[in-house]
Amino acid sequence: MKLSLNPLTSDIFITIYVVITLFIRFKFEHNNYAVSPGLSLIFGLCCIAVLWSLIKLKILNPNWFGLFKTSKKNQ
């Protein structure tokens, strides 16, 4: 059995994940930690890579909150 989230749950998970990762990035950059912009970009790219891999593995099935129409193939 393969783990797969429905589209609404995937959208909510992605939104929460993006907000949390942005909060972490801003918190580390604006405190007195020595975080360079390059390190912040690498951290951001790693977070995007995690999301991309979860979508490619079909664990997350985003519907983008219904903003884009999906094409139905083989009807």
CHARMM internal coordinates of N, CA and C (Angstrom, degrees):
IC EDIT
DIST 1 N 1 CA 1.4441
DIST 1 CA 1 C 1.5220
ANGL 1 N 1 CA 1 C 108.35
DIST 1 C 2 N 1.3045
ANGL 1 CA 1 C 2 N 115.44
DIHE 1 N 1 CA 1 C 2 N 125.77
DIST 2 N 2 CA 1.4521
ANGL 1 C 2 N 2 CA 121.18
DIHE 1 CA 1 C 2 N 2 CA -178.21
DIST 2 CA 2 C 1.5274
ANGL 2 N 2 CA 2 C 109.95
DIHE 1 C 2 N 2 CA 2 C -94.81
DIST 2 C 3 N 1.3152
ANGL 2 CA 2 C 3 N 116.19
DIHE 2 N 2 CA 2 C 3 N 133.47
DIST 3 N 3 CA 1.4516
ANGL 2 C 3 N 3 CA 120.92
DIHE 2 CA 2 C 3 N 3 CA 178.61
DIST 3 CA 3 C 1.5166
ANGL 3 N 3 CA 3 C 109.49
DIHE 2 C 3 N 3 CA 3 C -72.35
DIST 3 C 4 N 1.3203
ANGL 3 CA 3 C 4 N 116.85
DIHE 3 N 3 CA 3 C 4 N 126.40
DIST 4 N 4 CA 1.4548
ANGL 3 C 4 N 4 CA 121.90
DIHE 3 CA 3 C 4 N 4 CA 179.78
DIST 4 CA 4 C 1.5248
ANGL 4 N 4 CA 4 C 108.62
DIHE 3 C 4 N 4 CA 4 C -148.02
DIST 4 C 5 N 1.3136
ANGL 4 CA 4 C 5 N 116.18
DIHE 4 N 4 CA 4 C 5 N 130.25
DIST 5 N 5 CA 1.4645
ANGL 4 C 5 N 5 CA 120.67
DIHE 4 CA 4 C 5 N 5 CA 179.45
DIST 5 CA 5 C 1.5193
ANGL 5 N 5 CA 5 C 109.76
DIHE 4 C 5 N 5 CA 5 C -95.15
DIST 5 C 6 N 1.3264
ANGL 5 CA 5 C 6 N 116.42
DIHE 5 N 5 CA 5 C 6 N 148.11
DIST 6 N 6 CA 1.4562
ANGL 5 C 6 N 6 CA 119.22
DIHE 5 CA 5 C 6 N 6 CA 177.59
DIST 6 CA 6 C 1.5338
ANGL 6 N 6 CA 6 C 110.12
DIHE 5 C 6 N 6 CA 6 C -71.17
DIST 6 C 7 N 1.3366
ANGL 6 CA 6 C 7 N 118.24
DIHE 6 N 6 CA 6 C 7 N 164.48
DIST 7 N 7 CA 1.4716
ANGL 6 C 7 N 7 CA 120.49
DIHE 6 CA 6 C 7 N 7 CA -173.05
DIST 7 CA 7 C 1.5298
ANGL 7 N 7 CA 7 C 114.46
DIHE 6 C 7 N 7 CA 7 C -59.00
DIST 7 C 8 N 1.3201
ANGL 7 CA 7 C 8 N 118.98
DIHE 7 N 7 CA 7 C 8 N -42.39
DIST 8 N 8 CA 1.4639
ANGL 7 C 8 N 8 CA 119.83
DIHE 7 CA 7 C 8 N 8 CA -178.62
DIST 8 CA 8 C 1.5242
ANGL 8 N 8 CA 8 C 110.99
DIHE 7 C 8 N 8 CA 8 C -66.38
DIST 8 C 9 N 1.3201
ANGL 8 CA 8 C 9 N 117.53
DIHE 8 N 8 CA 8 C 9 N -42.84
DIST 9 N 9 CA 1.4599
ANGL 8 C 9 N 9 CA 121.29
DIHE 8 CA 8 C 9 N 9 CA 177.86
DIST 9 CA 9 C 1.5225
ANGL 9 N 9 CA 9 C 110.70
DIHE 8 C 9 N 9 CA 9 C -64.34
DIST 9 C 10 N 1.3221
ANGL 9 CA 9 C 10 N 116.74
DIHE 9 N 9 CA 9 C 10 N -38.44
DIST 10 N 10 CA 1.4654
ANGL 9 C 10 N 10 CA 120.58
DIHE 9 CA 9 C 10 N 10 CA 177.06
DIST 10 CA 10 C 1.5223
ANGL 10 N 10 CA 10 C 111.41
DIHE 9 C 10 N 10 CA 10 C -62.90
DIST 10 C 11 N 1.3386
ANGL 10 CA 10 C 11 N 116.50
DIHE 10 N 10 CA 10 C 11 N -43.31
DIST 11 N 11 CA 1.4627
ANGL 10 C 11 N 11 CA 120.25
DIHE 10 CA 10 C 11 N 11 CA 178.63
DIST 11 CA 11 C 1.5286
ANGL 11 N 11 CA 11 C 111.49
DIHE 10 C 11 N 11 CA 11 C -61.93
DIST 11 C 12 N 1.3088
ANGL 11 CA 11 C 12 N 116.49
DIHE 11 N 11 CA 11 C 12 N -43.08
DIST 12 N 12 CA 1.4681
ANGL 11 C 12 N 12 CA 120.68
DIHE 11 CA 11 C 12 N 12 CA 179.57
DIST 12 CA 12 C 1.5271
ANGL 12 N 12 CA 12 C 110.17
DIHE 11 C 12 N 12 CA 12 C -66.22
DIST 12 C 13 N 1.3264
ANGL 12 CA 12 C 13 N 117.42
DIHE 12 N 12 CA 12 C 13 N -42.97
DIST 13 N 13 CA 1.4673
ANGL 12 C 13 N 13 CA 121.29
DIHE 12 CA 12 C 13 N 13 CA 178.41
DIST 13 CA 13 C 1.5215
ANGL 13 N 13 CA 13 C 110.89
DIHE 12 C 13 N 13 CA 13 C -60.75
DIST 13 C 14 N 1.3331
ANGL 13 CA 13 C 14 N 117.42
DIHE 13 N 13 CA 13 C 14 N -44.87
DIST 14 N 14 CA 1.4632
ANGL 13 C 14 N 14 CA 121.13
DIHE 13 CA 13 C 14 N 14 CA -179.27
DIST 14 CA 14 C 1.5207
ANGL 14 N 14 CA 14 C 110.69
DIHE 13 C 14 N 14 CA 14 C -64.27
DIST 14 C 15 N 1.3232
ANGL 14 CA 14 C 15 N 117.20
DIHE 14 N 14 CA 14 C 15 N -41.96
DIST 15 N 15 CA 1.4680
ANGL 14 C 15 N 15 CA 120.81
DIHE 14 CA 14 C 15 N 15 CA 178.95
DIST 15 CA 15 C 1.5223
ANGL 15 N 15 CA 15 C 111.54
DIHE 14 C 15 N 15 CA 15 C -62.36
DIST 15 C 16 N 1.3171
ANGL 15 CA 15 C 16 N 117.12
DIHE 15 N 15 CA 15 C 16 N -46.36
DIST 16 N 16 CA 1.4641
ANGL 15 C 16 N 16 CA 120.74
DIHE 15 CA 15 C 16 N 16 CA 179.41
DIST 16 CA 16 C 1.5248
ANGL 16 N 16 CA 16 C 110.49
DIHE 15 C 16 N 16 CA 16 C -64.85
DIST 16 C 17 N 1.3315
ANGL 16 CA 16 C 17 N 117.09
DIHE 16 N 16 CA 16 C 17 N -41.11
DIST 17 N 17 CA 1.4664
ANGL 16 C 17 N 17 CA 121.80
DIHE 16 CA 16 C 17 N 17 CA 179.38
DIST 17 CA 17 C 1.5291
ANGL 17 N 17 CA 17 C 111.13
DIHE 16 C 17 N 17 CA 17 C -61.25
DIST 17 C 18 N 1.3300
ANGL 17 CA 17 C 18 N 117.27
DIHE 17 N 17 CA 17 C 18 N -44.71
DIST 18 N 18 CA 1.4647
ANGL 17 C 18 N 18 CA 121.01
DIHE 17 CA 17 C 18 N 18 CA -179.49
DIST 18 CA 18 C 1.5288
ANGL 18 N 18 CA 18 C 110.71
DIHE 17 C 18 N 18 CA 18 C -66.22
DIST 18 C 19 N 1.3172
ANGL 18 CA 18 C 19 N 117.65
DIHE 18 N 18 CA 18 C 19 N -42.46
DIST 19 N 19 CA 1.4681
ANGL 18 C 19 N 19 CA 120.62
DIHE 18 CA 18 C 19 N 19 CA 179.63
DIST 19 CA 19 C 1.5272
ANGL 19 N 19 CA 19 C 110.84
DIHE 18 C 19 N 19 CA 19 C -63.93
DIST 19 C 20 N 1.3142
ANGL 19 CA 19 C 20 N 117.49
DIHE 19 N 19 CA 19 C 20 N -42.83
DIST 20 N 20 CA 1.4709
ANGL 19 C 20 N 20 CA 120.84
DIHE 19 CA 19 C 20 N 20 CA -179.61
DIST 20 CA 20 C 1.5288
ANGL 20 N 20 CA 20 C 110.84
DIHE 19 C 20 N 20 CA 20 C -65.93
DIST 20 C 21 N 1.3332
ANGL 20 CA 20 C 21 N 117.40
DIHE 20 N 20 CA 20 C 21 N -44.06
DIST 21 N 21 CA 1.4674
ANGL 20 C 21 N 21 CA 119.02
DIHE 20 CA 20 C 21 N 21 CA -179.46
DIST 21 CA 21 C 1.5252
ANGL 21 N 21 CA 21 C 111.46
DIHE 20 C 21 N 21 CA 21 C -66.77
DIST 21 C 22 N 1.3434
ANGL 21 CA 21 C 22 N 117.84
DIHE 21 N 21 CA 21 C 22 N -38.02
DIST 22 N 22 CA 1.4627
ANGL 21 C 22 N 22 CA 119.61
DIHE 21 CA 21 C 22 N 22 CA 175.99
DIST 22 CA 22 C 1.5198
ANGL 22 N 22 CA 22 C 111.01
DIHE 21 C 22 N 22 CA 22 C -65.02
DIST 22 C 23 N 1.3373
ANGL 22 CA 22 C 23 N 117.08
DIHE 22 N 22 CA 22 C 23 N -40.02
DIST 23 N 23 CA 1.4584
ANGL 22 C 23 N 23 CA 120.62
DIHE 22 CA 22 C 23 N 23 CA 177.84
DIST 23 CA 23 C 1.5252
ANGL 23 N 23 CA 23 C 110.92
DIHE 22 C 23 N 23 CA 23 C -61.36
DIST 23 C 24 N 1.3245
ANGL 23 CA 23 C 24 N 117.01
DIHE 23 N 23 CA 23 C 24 N -43.40
DIST 24 N 24 CA 1.4658
ANGL 23 C 24 N 24 CA 120.78
DIHE 23 CA 23 C 24 N 24 CA 179.22
DIST 24 CA 24 C 1.5261
ANGL 24 N 24 CA 24 C 110.49
DIHE 23 C 24 N 24 CA 24 C -63.01
DIST 24 C 25 N 1.3379
ANGL 24 CA 24 C 25 N 116.70
DIHE 24 N 24 CA 24 C 25 N -43.85
DIST 25 N 25 CA 1.4637
ANGL 24 C 25 N 25 CA 120.23
DIHE 24 CA 24 C 25 N 25 CA -179.95
DIST 25 CA 25 C 1.5324
ANGL 25 N 25 CA 25 C 110.94
DIHE 24 C 25 N 25 CA 25 C -62.61
DIST 25 C 26 N 1.3352
ANGL 25 CA 25 C 26 N 117.05
DIHE 25 N 25 CA 25 C 26 N -46.68
DIST 26 N 26 CA 1.4679
ANGL 25 C 26 N 26 CA 120.12
DIHE 25 CA 25 C 26 N 26 CA -179.79
DIST 26 CA 26 C 1.5215
ANGL 26 N 26 CA 26 C 111.78
DIHE 25 C 26 N 26 CA 26 C -65.75
DIST 26 C 27 N 1.3262
ANGL 26 CA 26 C 27 N 117.31
DIHE 26 N 26 CA 26 C 27 N -37.83
DIST 27 N 27 CA 1.4681
ANGL 26 C 27 N 27 CA 120.81
DIHE 26 CA 26 C 27 N 27 CA -179.67
DIST 27 CA 27 C 1.5247
ANGL 27 N 27 CA 27 C 110.87
DIHE 26 C 27 N 27 CA 27 C -64.23
DIST 27 C 28 N 1.3367
ANGL 27 CA 27 C 28 N 117.91
DIHE 27 N 27 CA 27 C 28 N -43.98
DIST 28 N 28 CA 1.4577
ANGL 27 C 28 N 28 CA 120.71
DIHE 27 CA 27 C 28 N 28 CA 179.28
DIST 28 CA 28 C 1.5168
ANGL 28 N 28 CA 28 C 112.30
DIHE 27 C 28 N 28 CA 28 C -70.23
DIST 28 C 29 N 1.3214
ANGL 28 CA 28 C 29 N 118.18
DIHE 28 N 28 CA 28 C 29 N -32.82
DIST 29 N 29 CA 1.4574
ANGL 28 C 29 N 29 CA 120.32
DIHE 28 CA 28 C 29 N 29 CA -177.88
DIST 29 CA 29 C 1.5225
ANGL 29 N 29 CA 29 C 112.27
DIHE 28 C 29 N 29 CA 29 C -75.94
DIST 29 C 30 N 1.3312
ANGL 29 CA 29 C 30 N 117.39
DIHE 29 N 29 CA 29 C 30 N -34.91
DIST 30 N 30 CA 1.4563
ANGL 29 C 30 N 30 CA 119.28
DIHE 29 CA 29 C 30 N 30 CA -173.89
DIST 30 CA 30 C 1.5159
ANGL 30 N 30 CA 30 C 113.97
DIHE 29 C 30 N 30 CA 30 C -95.35
DIST 30 C 31 N 1.3044
ANGL 30 CA 30 C 31 N 117.94
DIHE 30 N 30 CA 30 C 31 N -5.20
DIST 31 N 31 CA 1.4570
ANGL 30 C 31 N 31 CA 119.71
DIHE 30 CA 30 C 31 N 31 CA 171.30
DIST 31 CA 31 C 1.5264
ANGL 31 N 31 CA 31 C 108.47
DIHE 30 C 31 N 31 CA 31 C -86.33
DIST 31 C 32 N 1.2808
ANGL 31 CA 31 C 32 N 117.69
DIHE 31 N 31 CA 31 C 32 N -173.17
DIST 32 N 32 CA 1.4566
ANGL 31 C 32 N 32 CA 121.23
DIHE 31 CA 31 C 32 N 32 CA -176.94
DIST 32 CA 32 C 1.5232
ANGL 32 N 32 CA 32 C 112.83
DIHE 31 C 32 N 32 CA 32 C -87.32
DIST 32 C 33 N 1.3301
ANGL 32 CA 32 C 33 N 116.98
DIHE 32 N 32 CA 32 C 33 N 29.25
DIST 33 N 33 CA 1.4582
ANGL 32 C 33 N 33 CA 120.06
DIHE 32 CA 32 C 33 N 33 CA 175.95
DIST 33 CA 33 C 1.5231
ANGL 33 N 33 CA 33 C 108.77
DIHE 32 C 33 N 33 CA 33 C -85.79
DIST 33 C 34 N 1.2980
ANGL 33 CA 33 C 34 N 115.85
DIHE 33 N 33 CA 33 C 34 N 150.54
DIST 34 N 34 CA 1.4624
ANGL 33 C 34 N 34 CA 120.59
DIHE 33 CA 33 C 34 N 34 CA -179.96
DIST 34 CA 34 C 1.5305
ANGL 34 N 34 CA 34 C 108.77
DIHE 33 C 34 N 34 CA 34 C -90.50
DIST 34 C 35 N 1.3227
ANGL 34 CA 34 C 35 N 115.63
DIHE 34 N 34 CA 34 C 35 N 77.52
DIST 35 N 35 CA 1.4555
ANGL 34 C 35 N 35 CA 121.14
DIHE 34 CA 34 C 35 N 35 CA 179.86
DIST 35 CA 35 C 1.5168
ANGL 35 N 35 CA 35 C 107.64
DIHE 34 C 35 N 35 CA 35 C -109.27
DIST 35 C 36 N 1.3155
ANGL 35 CA 35 C 36 N 115.80
DIHE 35 N 35 CA 35 C 36 N 120.29
DIST 36 N 36 CA 1.4540
ANGL 35 C 36 N 36 CA 119.89
DIHE 35 CA 35 C 36 N 36 CA 179.95
DIST 36 CA 36 C 1.5262
ANGL 36 N 36 CA 36 C 110.03
DIHE 35 C 36 N 36 CA 36 C -82.47
DIST 36 C 37 N 1.3210
ANGL 36 CA 36 C 37 N 117.03
DIHE 36 N 36 CA 36 C 37 N 159.27
DIST 37 N 37 CA 1.4716
ANGL 36 C 37 N 37 CA 119.38
DIHE 36 CA 36 C 37 N 37 CA 177.12
DIST 37 CA 37 C 1.5307
ANGL 37 N 37 CA 37 C 112.32
DIHE 36 C 37 N 37 CA 37 C -60.94
DIST 37 C 38 N 1.3233
ANGL 37 CA 37 C 38 N 117.29
DIHE 37 N 37 CA 37 C 38 N -34.30
DIST 38 N 38 CA 1.4615
ANGL 37 C 38 N 38 CA 120.28
DIHE 37 CA 37 C 38 N 38 CA 178.17
DIST 38 CA 38 C 1.5167
ANGL 38 N 38 CA 38 C 111.77
DIHE 37 C 38 N 38 CA 38 C -63.28
DIST 38 C 39 N 1.3219
ANGL 38 CA 38 C 39 N 117.24
DIHE 38 N 38 CA 38 C 39 N -41.38
DIST 39 N 39 CA 1.4593
ANGL 38 C 39 N 39 CA 121.10
DIHE 38 CA 38 C 39 N 39 CA 178.44
DIST 39 CA 39 C 1.5264
ANGL 39 N 39 CA 39 C 110.59
DIHE 38 C 39 N 39 CA 39 C -65.74
DIST 39 C 40 N 1.3159
ANGL 39 CA 39 C 40 N 116.46
DIHE 39 N 39 CA 39 C 40 N -37.51
DIST 40 N 40 CA 1.4564
ANGL 39 C 40 N 40 CA 120.47
DIHE 39 CA 39 C 40 N 40 CA 177.39
DIST 40 CA 40 C 1.5278
ANGL 40 N 40 CA 40 C 110.61
DIHE 39 C 40 N 40 CA 40 C -65.19
DIST 40 C 41 N 1.3192
ANGL 40 CA 40 C 41 N 117.45
DIHE 40 N 40 CA 40 C 41 N -40.55
DIST 41 N 41 CA 1.4578
ANGL 40 C 41 N 41 CA 121.08
DIHE 40 CA 40 C 41 N 41 CA 177.95
DIST 41 CA 41 C 1.5289
ANGL 41 N 41 CA 41 C 111.41
DIHE 40 C 41 N 41 CA 41 C -64.99
DIST 41 C 42 N 1.3126
ANGL 41 CA 41 C 42 N 116.84
DIHE 41 N 41 CA 41 C 42 N -40.53
DIST 42 N 42 CA 1.4669
ANGL 41 C 42 N 42 CA 120.35
DIHE 41 CA 41 C 42 N 42 CA 178.25
DIST 42 CA 42 C 1.5223
ANGL 42 N 42 CA 42 C 110.53
DIHE 41 C 42 N 42 CA 42 C -64.45
DIST 42 C 43 N 1.3279
ANGL 42 CA 42 C 43 N 117.38
DIHE 42 N 42 CA 42 C 43 N -41.58
DIST 43 N 43 CA 1.4605
ANGL 42 C 43 N 43 CA 121.34
DIHE 42 CA 42 C 43 N 43 CA 177.22
DIST 43 CA 43 C 1.5301
ANGL 43 N 43 CA 43 C 110.15
DIHE 42 C 43 N 43 CA 43 C -62.12
DIST 43 C 44 N 1.3272
ANGL 43 CA 43 C 44 N 116.72
DIHE 43 N 43 CA 43 C 44 N -43.07
DIST 44 N 44 CA 1.4643
ANGL 43 C 44 N 44 CA 120.65
DIHE 43 CA 43 C 44 N 44 CA 178.31
DIST 44 CA 44 C 1.5145
ANGL 44 N 44 CA 44 C 112.29
DIHE 43 C 44 N 44 CA 44 C -63.19
DIST 44 C 45 N 1.3257
ANGL 44 CA 44 C 45 N 116.98
DIHE 44 N 44 CA 44 C 45 N -41.90
DIST 45 N 45 CA 1.4609
ANGL 44 C 45 N 45 CA 120.53
DIHE 44 CA 44 C 45 N 45 CA 178.40
DIST 45 CA 45 C 1.5261
ANGL 45 N 45 CA 45 C 111.77
DIHE 44 C 45 N 45 CA 45 C -65.16
DIST 45 C 46 N 1.3210
ANGL 45 CA 45 C 46 N 116.80
DIHE 45 N 45 CA 45 C 46 N -36.68
DIST 46 N 46 CA 1.4692
ANGL 45 C 46 N 46 CA 120.05
DIHE 45 CA 45 C 46 N 46 CA 177.13
DIST 46 CA 46 C 1.5298
ANGL 46 N 46 CA 46 C 110.56
DIHE 45 C 46 N 46 CA 46 C -65.87
DIST 46 C 47 N 1.3158
ANGL 46 CA 46 C 47 N 117.37
DIHE 46 N 46 CA 46 C 47 N -39.71
DIST 47 N 47 CA 1.4695
ANGL 46 C 47 N 47 CA 120.88
DIHE 46 CA 46 C 47 N 47 CA 178.18
DIST 47 CA 47 C 1.5231
ANGL 47 N 47 CA 47 C 110.52
DIHE 46 C 47 N 47 CA 47 C -65.40
DIST 47 C 48 N 1.3321
ANGL 47 CA 47 C 48 N 117.57
DIHE 47 N 47 CA 47 C 48 N -39.68
DIST 48 N 48 CA 1.4613
ANGL 47 C 48 N 48 CA 120.86
DIHE 47 CA 47 C 48 N 48 CA 177.74
DIST 48 CA 48 C 1.5260
ANGL 48 N 48 CA 48 C 109.92
DIHE 47 C 48 N 48 CA 48 C -67.42
DIST 48 C 49 N 1.3239
ANGL 48 CA 48 C 49 N 117.49
DIHE 48 N 48 CA 48 C 49 N -37.22
DIST 49 N 49 CA 1.4638
ANGL 48 C 49 N 49 CA 120.74
DIHE 48 CA 48 C 49 N 49 CA 178.85
DIST 49 CA 49 C 1.5262
ANGL 49 N 49 CA 49 C 111.31
DIHE 48 C 49 N 49 CA 49 C -63.75
DIST 49 C 50 N 1.3210
ANGL 49 CA 49 C 50 N 117.28
DIHE 49 N 49 CA 49 C 50 N -35.88
DIST 50 N 50 CA 1.4672
ANGL 49 C 50 N 50 CA 120.63
DIHE 49 CA 49 C 50 N 50 CA 177.44
DIST 50 CA 50 C 1.5287
ANGL 50 N 50 CA 50 C 109.74
DIHE 49 C 50 N 50 CA 50 C -64.14
DIST 50 C 51 N 1.3437
ANGL 50 CA 50 C 51 N 116.70
DIHE 50 N 50 CA 50 C 51 N -46.62
DIST 51 N 51 CA 1.4590
ANGL 50 C 51 N 51 CA 119.86
DIHE 50 CA 50 C 51 N 51 CA 178.50
DIST 51 CA 51 C 1.5256
ANGL 51 N 51 CA 51 C 111.38
DIHE 50 C 51 N 51 CA 51 C -62.26
DIST 51 C 52 N 1.3193
ANGL 51 CA 51 C 52 N 116.74
DIHE 51 N 51 CA 51 C 52 N -44.14
DIST 52 N 52 CA 1.4597
ANGL 51 C 52 N 52 CA 121.43
DIHE 51 CA 51 C 52 N 52 CA -179.36
DIST 52 CA 52 C 1.5263
ANGL 52 N 52 CA 52 C 110.76
DIHE 51 C 52 N 52 CA 52 C -60.06
DIST 52 C 53 N 1.3304
ANGL 52 CA 52 C 53 N 116.47
DIHE 52 N 52 CA 52 C 53 N -43.38
DIST 53 N 53 CA 1.4612
ANGL 52 C 53 N 53 CA 119.36
DIHE 52 CA 52 C 53 N 53 CA -178.83
DIST 53 CA 53 C 1.5333
ANGL 53 N 53 CA 53 C 111.37
DIHE 52 C 53 N 53 CA 53 C -67.63
DIST 53 C 54 N 1.3306
ANGL 53 CA 53 C 54 N 117.85
DIHE 53 N 53 CA 53 C 54 N -36.75
DIST 54 N 54 CA 1.4657
ANGL 53 C 54 N 54 CA 120.15
DIHE 53 CA 53 C 54 N 54 CA 177.99
DIST 54 CA 54 C 1.5277
ANGL 54 N 54 CA 54 C 111.23
DIHE 53 C 54 N 54 CA 54 C -66.85
DIST 54 C 55 N 1.3301
ANGL 54 CA 54 C 55 N 117.08
DIHE 54 N 54 CA 54 C 55 N -34.75
DIST 55 N 55 CA 1.4612
ANGL 54 C 55 N 55 CA 120.18
DIHE 54 CA 54 C 55 N 55 CA 177.37
DIST 55 CA 55 C 1.5293
ANGL 55 N 55 CA 55 C 110.19
DIHE 54 C 55 N 55 CA 55 C -72.08
DIST 55 C 56 N 1.3328
ANGL 55 CA 55 C 56 N 117.79
DIHE 55 N 55 CA 55 C 56 N -42.01
DIST 56 N 56 CA 1.4619
ANGL 55 C 56 N 56 CA 120.77
DIHE 55 CA 55 C 56 N 56 CA 179.86
DIST 56 CA 56 C 1.5256
ANGL 56 N 56 CA 56 C 112.28
DIHE 55 C 56 N 56 CA 56 C -66.33
DIST 56 C 57 N 1.3200
ANGL 56 CA 56 C 57 N 117.47
DIHE 56 N 56 CA 56 C 57 N -31.87
DIST 57 N 57 CA 1.4678
ANGL 56 C 57 N 57 CA 121.32
DIHE 56 CA 56 C 57 N 57 CA 177.13
DIST 57 CA 57 C 1.5267
ANGL 57 N 57 CA 57 C 112.13
DIHE 56 C 57 N 57 CA 57 C -80.24
DIST 57 C 58 N 1.3217
ANGL 57 CA 57 C 58 N 117.11
DIHE 57 N 57 CA 57 C 58 N 0.35
DIST 58 N 58 CA 1.4724
ANGL 57 C 58 N 58 CA 124.49
DIHE 57 CA 57 C 58 N 58 CA 179.62
DIST 58 CA 58 C 1.5251
ANGL 58 N 58 CA 58 C 112.87
DIHE 57 C 58 N 58 CA 58 C 63.76
DIST 58 C 59 N 1.3242
ANGL 58 CA 58 C 59 N 116.02
DIHE 58 N 58 CA 58 C 59 N 25.05
DIST 59 N 59 CA 1.4640
ANGL 58 C 59 N 59 CA 119.24
DIHE 58 CA 58 C 59 N 59 CA 172.63
DIST 59 CA 59 C 1.5261
ANGL 59 N 59 CA 59 C 108.55
DIHE 58 C 59 N 59 CA 59 C -78.52
DIST 59 C 60 N 1.3291
ANGL 59 CA 59 C 60 N 115.46
DIHE 59 N 59 CA 59 C 60 N -41.89
DIST 60 N 60 CA 1.4576
ANGL 59 C 60 N 60 CA 120.98
DIHE 59 CA 59 C 60 N 60 CA 173.75
DIST 60 CA 60 C 1.5219
ANGL 60 N 60 CA 60 C 108.31
DIHE 59 C 60 N 60 CA 60 C -102.58
DIST 60 C 61 N 1.3213
ANGL 60 CA 60 C 61 N 115.86
DIHE 60 N 60 CA 60 C 61 N 135.45
DIST 61 N 61 CA 1.4622
ANGL 60 C 61 N 61 CA 122.15
DIHE 60 CA 60 C 61 N 61 CA 179.45
DIST 61 CA 61 C 1.5218
ANGL 61 N 61 CA 61 C 108.83
DIHE 60 C 61 N 61 CA 61 C -124.96
DIST 61 C 62 N 1.3264
ANGL 61 CA 61 C 62 N 117.63
DIHE 61 N 61 CA 61 C 62 N 77.46
DIST 62 N 62 CA 1.4674
ANGL 61 C 62 N 62 CA 118.74
DIHE 61 CA 61 C 62 N 62 CA -173.84
DIST 62 CA 62 C 1.5279
ANGL 62 N 62 CA 62 C 112.19
DIHE 61 C 62 N 62 CA 62 C -69.91
DIST 62 C 63 N 1.3075
ANGL 62 CA 62 C 63 N 113.50
DIHE 62 N 62 CA 62 C 63 N 143.30
DIST 63 N 63 CA 1.4554
ANGL 62 C 63 N 63 CA 122.26
DIHE 62 CA 62 C 63 N 63 CA 175.79
DIST 63 CA 63 C 1.5260
ANGL 63 N 63 CA 63 C 108.99
DIHE 62 C 63 N 63 CA 63 C -109.31
DIST 63 C 64 N 1.3069
ANGL 63 CA 63 C 64 N 117.29
DIHE 63 N 63 CA 63 C 64 N -3.96
DIST 64 N 64 CA 1.4687
ANGL 63 C 64 N 64 CA 125.72
DIHE 63 CA 63 C 64 N 64 CA -178.57
DIST 64 CA 64 C 1.5207
ANGL 64 N 64 CA 64 C 110.17
DIHE 63 C 64 N 64 CA 64 C 55.28
DIST 64 C 65 N 1.3450
ANGL 64 CA 64 C 65 N 115.51
DIHE 64 N 64 CA 64 C 65 N 39.53
DIST 65 N 65 CA 1.4583
ANGL 64 C 65 N 65 CA 124.50
DIHE 64 CA 64 C 65 N 65 CA 178.46
DIST 65 CA 65 C 1.5229
ANGL 65 N 65 CA 65 C 112.03
DIHE 64 C 65 N 65 CA 65 C 55.85
DIST 65 C 66 N 1.3276
ANGL 65 CA 65 C 66 N 116.74
DIHE 65 N 65 CA 65 C 66 N 29.95
DIST 66 N 66 CA 1.4585
ANGL 65 C 66 N 66 CA 121.67
DIHE 65 CA 65 C 66 N 66 CA 176.33
DIST 66 CA 66 C 1.5171
ANGL 66 N 66 CA 66 C 114.22
DIHE 65 C 66 N 66 CA 66 C 75.89
DIST 66 C 67 N 1.3292
ANGL 66 CA 66 C 67 N 118.57
DIHE 66 N 66 CA 66 C 67 N 15.46
DIST 67 N 67 CA 1.4624
ANGL 66 C 67 N 67 CA 120.86
DIHE 66 CA 66 C 67 N 67 CA -178.12
DIST 67 CA 67 C 1.5221
ANGL 67 N 67 CA 67 C 112.51
DIHE 66 C 67 N 67 CA 67 C -74.70
DIST 67 C 68 N 1.3202
ANGL 67 CA 67 C 68 N 117.28
DIHE 67 N 67 CA 67 C 68 N -31.90
DIST 68 N 68 CA 1.4557
ANGL 67 C 68 N 68 CA 121.31
DIHE 67 CA 67 C 68 N 68 CA -178.41
DIST 68 CA 68 C 1.5194
ANGL 68 N 68 CA 68 C 109.04
DIHE 67 C 68 N 68 CA 68 C -113.03
DIST 68 C 69 N 1.3150
ANGL 68 CA 68 C 69 N 115.53
DIHE 68 N 68 CA 68 C 69 N 139.39
DIST 69 N 69 CA 1.4614
ANGL 68 C 69 N 69 CA 119.25
DIHE 68 CA 68 C 69 N 69 CA 177.78
DIST 69 CA 69 C 1.5225
ANGL 69 N 69 CA 69 C 108.72
DIHE 68 C 69 N 69 CA 69 C -81.03
DIST 69 C 70 N 1.3096
ANGL 69 CA 69 C 70 N 115.87
DIHE 69 N 69 CA 69 C 70 N 133.31
DIST 70 N 70 CA 1.4617
ANGL 69 C 70 N 70 CA 120.19
DIHE 69 CA 69 C 70 N 70 CA 177.96
DIST 70 CA 70 C 1.5222
ANGL 70 N 70 CA 70 C 108.52
DIHE 69 C 70 N 70 CA 70 C -91.71
DIST 70 C 71 N 1.3033
ANGL 70 CA 70 C 71 N 115.31
DIHE 70 N 70 CA 70 C 71 N 139.66
DIST 71 N 71 CA 1.4549
ANGL 70 C 71 N 71 CA 119.04
DIHE 70 CA 70 C 71 N 71 CA 179.22
DIST 71 CA 71 C 1.5233
ANGL 71 N 71 CA 71 C 109.13
DIHE 70 C 71 N 71 CA 71 C -86.26
DIST 71 C 72 N 1.3022
ANGL 71 CA 71 C 72 N 116.04
DIHE 71 N 71 CA 71 C 72 N 134.85
DIST 72 N 72 CA 1.4561
ANGL 71 C 72 N 72 CA 121.99
DIHE 71 CA 71 C 72 N 72 CA 178.70
DIST 72 CA 72 C 1.5268
ANGL 72 N 72 CA 72 C 108.29
DIHE 71 C 72 N 72 CA 72 C -92.54
DIST 72 C 73 N 1.3190
ANGL 72 CA 72 C 73 N 116.18
DIHE 72 N 72 CA 72 C 73 N 114.02
DIST 73 N 73 CA 1.4615
ANGL 72 C 73 N 73 CA 120.47
DIHE 72 CA 72 C 73 N 73 CA 179.50
DIST 73 CA 73 C 1.5180
ANGL 73 N 73 CA 73 C 110.19
DIHE 72 C 73 N 73 CA 73 C -94.32
DIST 73 C 74 N 1.3106
ANGL 73 CA 73 C 74 N 115.40
DIHE 73 N 73 CA 73 C 74 N 153.11
DIST 74 N 74 CA 1.4646
ANGL 73 C 74 N 74 CA 123.40
DIHE 73 CA 73 C 74 N 74 CA 176.12
DIST 74 CA 74 C 1.5308
ANGL 74 N 74 CA 74 C 112.17
DIHE 73 C 74 N 74 CA 74 C 61.07
DIST 74 C 75 N 1.3030
ANGL 74 CA 74 C 75 N 116.20
DIHE 74 N 74 CA 74 C 75 N 47.36
DIST 75 N 75 CA 1.4598
ANGL 74 C 75 N 75 CA 118.41
DIHE 74 CA 74 C 75 N 75 CA 177.77
DIST 75 CA 75 C 1.4905
ANGL 75 N 75 CA 75 C 110.91
DIHE 74 C 75 N 75 CA 75 C -93.57
END
COOR INIT
IC SEED 1 N 1 CA 1 C
IC BUILD
